[in-house]
Amino acid sequence: MPEAPLKFLDPQILARVRHLELKARSVVDGFLSGMHRSPYHGFAVEFAQHREYVPGDDIKHIDWKVYGRNERLYLKQYEQDTNVICWLLVDISESMKYGSGEITKFDFACLTAAALAYLITQQSDSVGLVTLDTEVRHVLKPSSQVGHLKDMLTVLASGPGQGATRLGTTLLEVAGRIRRRGLVMVFSDLLDQPEAIIAGLKRLRYDRHEVVVFHVLDRAELDFPFQDPTLFRGLEHEPDLLTDPRSLRQSYLEEFNRWREELTRGCRSLNVDLVTFRTDSDPGTALAAYLARRLKR
């Protein structure tokens, strides 16, 4: 058995994703020199534009060729490369404990989040972790240090809690805490009101973060395969229900699909990636497929 803090760092998943770069498609903030373009203009790395000379500017950056053409002084400006700051937001609410197969939604979320954290630190970028249910539970500030990854895995290994999903309000709280623009990745079953979730995502987008939502769902939630009379155990303080699932299947799927479509429309309107992860799929394959699509864009 793997050491508890390392149980979500699956070598097979890492083998599938380690050769894929994770790049933010939008302009991002950061501290260290890396592969991502900064919104700040300086005098190093790559030419960006000219600006008119102002008394007091360093004359060594004057473009004398431009001066020779129009007898006006302009400075060369360059864009500084910087590393991406990525936040991983993992839902630890009680509903994430559910799993009709070998793996729960929480385990699937942690396996993919851990692989991303590994990938991000390997490319010298900074990654932070937030766990949340009814409120924000743990916050690990972004870092690119190797030891930071183990700290993240230790938090994830503590498992899901007993709280309900309140993703809408917790996203608003997280948005208020994040000071620098970056990449925010959410791992959740999204069992909250769509309008509340979209409001939280809208705040993150308003602050100009790039946002990716990994919608982690169990096969049974998607397909509702139940045939025999079944006792459905209530999670997140919902009552238990003993019923004939065959009589409910059609109405359940219609309502479930309407809920998903509302989430899809809301994310699309905000230019937020919404990616469905099925727990009966291979985590490494699912994650690698998304990263490959992302690179093509």
C-alpha distance (Angstrom), angle and dihedral (degrees) to the residues before:
residue distance angle dihedral
M1 . . .
P2 3.83 . .
E3 3.78 120.5 .
A4 3.83 107.7 -86.5
P5 3.82 97.6 -113.2
L6 3.81 90.2 49.5
K7 3.80 99.8 44.9
F8 3.81 93.1 101.6
L9 3.80 93.8 51.4
D10 3.80 97.6 89.9
P11 3.84 114.5 -171.6
Q12 3.81 92.1 -151.5
I13 3.81 91.6 55.5
L14 3.80 91.6 46.1
A15 3.80 90.0 51.7
R16 3.80 90.0 58.4
V17 3.79 97.6 47.8
R18 3.80 107.0 29.4
H19 3.81 93.2 90.9
L20 3.79 93.9 51.3
E21 3.77 119.0 90.8
L22 3.79 119.6 -137.8
K23 3.79 108.9 -143.3
A24 3.77 128.2 173.7
R25 3.79 109.5 -125.6
S26 3.79 91.9 -150.0
V27 3.79 130.6 57.6
V28 3.80 110.3 -78.5
D29 3.78 139.5 -168.2
G30 3.79 128.8 -125.4
F31 3.76 149.5 139.5
L32 3.80 110.6 -123.1
S33 3.78 133.2 57.3
G34 3.80 108.6 -94.4
M35 3.77 142.7 132.1
H36 3.81 98.8 -67.0
R37 3.78 126.5 91.8
S38 3.80 117.6 -117.7
P39 3.79 125.2 -140.6
Y40 3.81 88.1 -134.8
H41 3.80 120.8 96.1
G42 3.78 118.5 -143.1
F43 3.78 138.3 148.4
A44 3.79 102.5 -87.8
V45 3.78 144.2 74.8
E46 3.84 109.4 11.8
F47 3.81 134.3 16.2
A48 3.81 113.2 -110.9
Q49 3.81 111.6 164.5
H50 3.80 148.3 -40.3
R51 3.78 126.9 -98.7
E52 3.77 129.2 -172.2
Y53 3.80 117.0 -93.8
V54 3.81 116.6 -103.5
P55 3.83 120.5 -162.9
G56 3.78 107.5 -95.5
D57 3.83 95.5 36.0
D58 3.80 117.5 126.9
I59 3.83 105.3 -94.2
K60 3.80 92.3 -150.0
H61 3.81 88.5 79.1
I62 3.81 94.4 54.8
D63 3.80 113.0 121.6
W64 3.81 100.8 -131.9
K65 3.79 92.8 -174.7
V66 3.79 89.9 62.0
Y67 3.81 89.2 46.5
G68 3.80 89.6 52.8
R69 3.81 90.8 55.1
N70 3.82 101.1 45.7
E71 3.83 105.4 6.8
R72 3.82 92.1 -122.1
L73 3.78 124.7 121.0
Y74 3.80 117.9 -118.6
L75 3.80 130.6 170.3
K76 3.78 124.5 -137.4
Q77 3.80 112.4 -123.9
Y78 3.76 125.3 -161.4
E79 3.77 135.0 -162.1
Q80 3.78 117.5 -119.6
D81 3.78 117.8 -140.1
T82 3.78 116.2 -131.3
N83 3.75 138.2 176.4
V84 3.76 124.1 -98.5
I85 3.78 120.5 -109.4
C86 3.79 109.6 -141.7
W87 3.80 127.0 -169.8
L88 3.80 119.9 -160.7
L89 3.81 112.2 -156.4
V90 3.81 112.1 -165.0
D91 3.80 122.4 -168.9
I92 3.82 109.4 -135.2
S93 3.81 96.5 176.0
E94 3.79 120.2 136.5
S95 3.80 94.3 -102.0
M96 3.81 89.5 64.4
K97 3.83 87.9 69.9
Y98 3.79 90.6 72.9
G99 3.78 120.1 110.4
S100 3.79 128.3 156.8
G101 3.81 91.3 -173.0
E102 3.77 137.9 32.2
I103 3.78 96.0 -54.6
T104 3.80 133.8 46.5
K105 3.77 125.5 -137.1
F106 3.78 89.3 -109.6
D107 3.80 93.0 52.8
F108 3.81 91.4 48.2
A109 3.81 90.9 50.1
C110 3.81 91.8 48.8
L111 3.81 94.5 47.2
T112 3.80 92.6 53.2
A113 3.81 94.1 40.1
A114 3.82 90.8 50.6
A115 3.81 91.5 49.8
L116 3.80 90.2 51.1
A117 3.80 91.6 47.8
Y118 3.80 89.4 52.2
L119 3.79 92.0 47.7
I120 3.80 93.2 48.1
T121 3.81 94.7 49.7
Q122 3.81 90.6 46.2
Q123 3.81 89.7 61.1
S124 3.84 89.9 49.5
D125 3.78 94.4 -107.9
S126 3.80 125.9 134.7
V127 3.79 124.0 -108.2
G128 3.78 130.9 -173.3
L129 3.79 132.5 -171.3
V130 3.79 133.2 -139.7
T131 3.81 123.4 -179.2
L132 3.78 118.2 -164.4
D133 3.80 146.2 169.3
T134 3.81 119.5 149.5
E135 3.80 86.2 -8.6
V136 3.78 140.6 0.4
R137 3.82 107.0 -70.7
H138 3.80 107.6 176.8
V139 3.79 132.3 14.5
L140 3.79 122.9 -170.9
K141 3.79 110.5 -176.5
P142 3.82 117.6 -128.6
S143 3.78 117.6 -82.9
S144 3.80 136.6 158.2
Q145 3.81 95.0 -150.0
V146 3.81 117.8 122.3
G147 3.81 92.5 -129.0
H148 3.79 89.7 56.0
L149 3.81 90.1 67.6
K150 3.80 91.0 59.5
D151 3.80 90.1 50.1
M152 3.80 89.2 54.5
L153 3.79 92.2 48.7
T154 3.80 90.5 50.0
V155 3.80 90.8 55.6
L156 3.81 91.9 48.3
A157 3.81 91.6 47.6
S158 3.80 89.8 62.3
G159 3.80 86.0 77.1
P160 3.81 134.6 -141.6
G161 3.78 121.6 -42.0
Q162 3.79 137.7 -138.3
G163 3.79 98.5 -98.0
A164 3.78 128.6 111.4
T165 3.79 125.1 -112.0
R166 3.82 111.4 -90.2
L167 3.77 97.5 161.7
G168 3.79 96.2 151.0
T169 3.80 95.7 58.4
T170 3.80 94.9 38.0
L171 3.82 91.5 52.6
L172 3.79 88.4 55.1
E173 3.81 89.6 50.7
V174 3.80 92.4 48.6
A175 3.82 91.3 48.5
G176 3.79 88.8 55.8
R177 3.81 91.0 54.0
I178 3.82 99.8 47.2
R179 3.78 109.6 87.3
R180 3.79 103.4 176.2
R181 3.76 127.3 57.7
G182 3.76 114.7 -107.9
L183 3.76 147.8 122.7
V184 3.82 118.1 -52.2
M185 3.81 118.8 -164.8
V186 3.79 119.5 -170.6
F187 3.84 123.6 -160.2
S188 3.80 111.3 -167.3
D189 3.80 146.2 122.3
L190 3.84 85.5 -124.6
L191 3.81 93.2 -136.1
D192 3.77 93.0 166.7
Q193 3.79 134.8 93.1
P194 3.84 108.6 -66.5
E195 3.80 93.1 -134.0
A196 3.82 90.6 55.2
I197 3.80 92.3 49.1
I198 3.80 92.6 47.1
A199 3.82 90.0 50.1
G200 3.81 89.8 54.9
L201 3.80 92.5 47.0
K202 3.78 90.6 46.9
R203 3.80 90.1 57.4
L204 3.81 90.8 52.3
R205 3.80 91.0 49.1
Y206 3.81 90.6 46.7
D207 3.81 86.9 58.4
R208 3.83 86.3 52.8
H209 3.78 97.7 -113.3
E210 3.77 117.8 149.2
V211 3.80 107.0 -123.4
V212 3.80 132.6 -157.7
V213 3.81 121.2 -177.1
F214 3.80 118.5 -159.8
H215 3.80 105.6 -159.8
V216 3.80 104.3 -153.8
L217 3.81 112.3 -159.5
D218 3.78 135.1 169.5
R219 3.81 121.0 -124.0
A220 3.80 90.8 -118.0
E221 3.80 91.4 54.1
L222 3.78 90.6 52.1
D223 3.81 100.1 41.1
F224 3.84 104.6 21.9
P225 3.82 92.4 -148.0
F226 3.82 96.9 175.5
Q227 3.83 117.1 131.9
D228 3.81 109.2 163.8
P229 3.82 126.2 64.2
T230 3.80 103.8 -74.7
L231 3.77 137.3 -166.7
F232 3.81 106.7 -137.8
R233 3.79 110.6 -154.9
G234 3.78 113.2 -138.5
L235 3.79 116.6 -125.2
E236 3.79 126.6 -164.8
H237 3.82 92.4 28.3
E238 3.81 95.3 -52.5
P239 3.86 117.0 140.1
D240 3.80 122.6 -106.3
L241 3.81 116.5 -102.9
L242 3.81 128.3 -154.5
T243 3.79 109.9 -163.2
D244 3.80 149.0 136.7
P245 3.83 101.4 -95.4
R246 3.81 94.2 -160.1
S247 3.79 90.1 69.7
L248 3.80 91.2 50.8
R249 3.79 102.1 41.3
Q250 3.80 99.8 90.4
S251 3.80 96.1 45.5
Y252 3.81 91.2 42.9
L253 3.81 93.1 53.1
E254 3.79 92.5 46.0
E255 3.78 92.6 51.7
F256 3.81 92.6 41.4
N257 3.80 92.4 51.6
R258 3.82 92.2 46.9
W259 3.80 88.5 53.7
R260 3.82 91.8 50.0
E261 3.80 92.2 46.8
E262 3.80 91.1 52.7
L263 3.80 89.7 52.3
T264 3.80 90.7 47.0
R265 3.81 93.3 51.5
G266 3.78 92.0 47.2
C267 3.80 93.7 50.3
R268 3.79 92.3 45.5
S269 3.80 91.0 52.8
L270 3.82 89.5 54.8
N271 3.81 95.0 43.6
V272 3.81 89.9 -115.7
D273 3.80 119.2 150.9
L274 3.82 109.9 -122.8
V275 3.81 110.8 -166.3
T276 3.81 122.5 -177.3
F277 3.80 116.1 -142.5
R278 3.82 116.4 -167.5
T279 3.78 114.5 -154.4
D280 3.81 90.6 -140.1
S281 3.81 89.9 63.0
D282 3.79 126.0 82.6
P283 3.84 108.8 -91.6
G284 3.79 94.2 -144.1
T285 3.79 94.0 48.9
A286 3.81 92.6 46.9
L287 3.79 93.1 49.2
A288 3.80 94.4 43.8
A289 3.82 90.4 50.5
Y290 3.80 91.4 54.5
L291 3.81 93.4 46.4
A292 3.81 90.5 48.7
R293 3.83 90.9 52.4
R294 3.79 89.1 47.5
L295 3.80 92.4 53.9
K296 3.80 91.3 51.5
R297 3.80 89.7 56.8
